[in-house]
């Protein structure tokens, strides 16, 4: 009976260790994915800011061009 109990306890210990190891691995993967997601979000935010700035510059460059075309058409 004692042998069966010790064998059962060894199986329980082994399974507990496997569960702990899997939980630790999952936590590490989740932490890494969270950091990667945060970095991607920061990159997207920076790209949006750059795009907004470029669009503003483009609009600023296009506006004088439109008025010059209008003035040149009026002179003809």
C-alpha positions, 0 to 999 in steps of 0.5 A: 500500500505504501508503494502505491501511495508513493508512486501516486504522490510521485505522479502528482508531483510530476504533474504539478511540476508540468503544470507550473512549468507550462504556466510559467512558459505561458506567462513569459509568452504573454509578457513578450506578446504584450511588449511587442503589441505595445511597441507596435502601437507606439510605432503606429502612433508615430506613423500616424503623426508623421502622416498627419504632418506630411498631409499638412505640408502637402496641403500647404504646398498645394494651396499656393499652386491652385491660386497661381493656376487661377491667377495665370488663367485669369491673365490669359 
